Amino acid sequence: MQAFYSDQFVLPLPVGHRFPMAKYAMLRDAVAQHLPTIQLLQAPRASDAELMLVHVPAYVTAIADGTVAAAVMREIGFPWSEAMAERARRSVGATVAAARSALRRGVSASLAGGTHHAYAAKGGGFCVFNDVAVAARVLQAQRAREGRSLQVAVIDLDVHQGNGTAHIFQGDDSVFTLSLHGEKNFPFRKEAGDIDIGLPDGCADADYLAALDRALSELAQRCRPKLVFFLAGADPFEGDRLGRLKLTPSGMQMRDQRVFDWCFAARIPVVVLMAGGYGVRIEETVALQLQTFRLALAHWQKSQGIAR
């Protein structure tokens, strides 16, 4: 199993900024130590041409050269810097590379990714470019050149709805979006995806898993994807500062296992993305994401030879 990282590009953030930049390097160290059979690879850069399969050219250029409007950067939540622009490209490149690897090998991952608040012409919520949207379009374009199609499903279990992803793919039958999220949490203006399940504050393991089971059953009835992007956000965890749900570590494990079991039963390659995680204790966020990687590795080991 391959996993792609971009944590060598660190944003110069103000002291006290709530984005947990340190978790990415911590996660890579934990994977290297505890899951040494995962092959860790440096993420390539996403090119302008790849980014512009989804994003407005003027926005891509403005992020690259630093001419992006201050209001746009405030919505993203980061100050502009060359490191920010490069990290954004590498995060997308990691997901593109992971998607290609998943189609060949059955399972792959990015140690970042899941930047689902980015729209075609703007970012938001710590998301600059939409890595899943770009990766889907890159692979679909490649398949189209080969005279084939690629149906994609996005299973987004970050606690915050993937508004950018939903908006980008509205009316597009080639990409199916499923989201379980906090109904009253950010973003406060939701976009319509294909399956949207808003959960109440305080939702705990049993109710969450029942909702996920219903969502996956509906997905199976409505879509036959050839590739799944799984946004395994750690922020539904009860110890998350921004989550407002009450999943235990066991509940988080059962959540991830359900997704991997669903993909295995349908013999669908899966790309695992870390998405959000803002634990009161950053070590808990890293432990939950390491748990996701451990389950992904077990799924990969079980699914060798998956039909593609």
RADA-V108664 format. One record per backbone hydrogen bond with DSSP energy under -1.0 kcal/mol. NH is the residue of the N-H (numbers start at 1). CO is the residue of the C=O. Records with the same first field share a line. If there is no record, write none. Layout:
NH=CO ; CO
This chain:
3=39
4=109
5=41
9=6
13=11
17=14
21=19
23=20
24=21
26=22
27=23
28=24
29=25
30=26
31=27
32=28
33=29
34=30
35=31
38=35
39=1
41=3
43=5
51=47
52=48
53=50
54=51
55=51
56=120
60=56
61=57
62=58
63=59
64=60
65=61
66=62
68=62
73=69
74=70
75=71
76=72
77=73
85=81
86=82
87=83
88=84
89=85
90=86
91=87
92=88
93=89
94=90
95=91
96=92
97=93
98=94
99=95
100=96
101=97
102=98
103=99
104=100
105=101
106=102
108=270
109=2
110=272
111=4
116=114
119=122
124=127
125=75
126=76
127=124
131=129
134=130
135=131
136=132
137=133
138=134
139=135
140=136
141=137
142=138
143=139
144=140
145=141
147=144
148=143
152=174
153=227
154=176
155=229
156=178
157=231
163=161
164=116
165=116
166=162
167=163
168=164
169=165
172=169
175=172
176=152
178=154
179=195
180=156
181=197
182=159
183=199
185=182
195=177
197=179
199=181
202=244
203=200
208=204
209=205
210=206
211=207
212=208
213=209
214=210
215=211
216=212
217=213
218=214
219=215
220=216
221=217
222=218
223=219
226=151
228=269
229=153
230=271
231=155
232=230 ; 273
233=231
234=276
237=234
238=247
240=237
241=278
246=203
247=236
252=248
253=249
254=250
255=251
256=252
257=253
258=254
259=255
260=256
261=257
262=258
263=259
264=260
265=261
266=262
268=263
270=106
271=228
272=108
273=230
274=112
275=113
280=239
284=281
285=281
286=282
287=283
288=284
289=285
290=286
291=287
292=288
293=289
294=290
295=291
296=292
297=293
298=294
299=295
300=296
301=297
302=298
303=299
306=303
